[in-house]
């Protein structure tokens, strides 16, 4: 069994990039609110009172940001879970840090090309696909590591 401590560079890297991703998920709610205020469309009647806005559930710009946020909520927790377990397999510090860094950069890029400055495909697909490959890599590495330990 591999011992994992906070002194290891890959653990500190995991913590750093996990916090960046947590802040990113939190920022998506703020971005949604900014777009709602800019467009003056809201999801709740009480929010329209002070701004003379309207209740609207299908504004395309708001929905684009919400979908990007939902995409984060579907994918980033999987990274947190797999990344933590991946550390228990004794990966090299360099590889683990590279995986965590690339995952984080691609998730940020995904938000930019999807919700902030939409770009045509394949930009979003690439920014989405690379983190998926990283999650699969870590997941399979975990499975094979623990199968061989049985």
FENVEN-V134127 format. One record per helix or strand of 3 or more residues. SS is the DSSP state (H for helix, E for strand). FROM is the first residue (numbers start at 1). TO is the last residue. If there is no record, write none. Layout:
ss	from	to
SS	FROM	TO
SS	FROM	TO
This chain:
ss	from	to
H	9	39
H	45	48
H	60	87
H	93	116
H	123	148
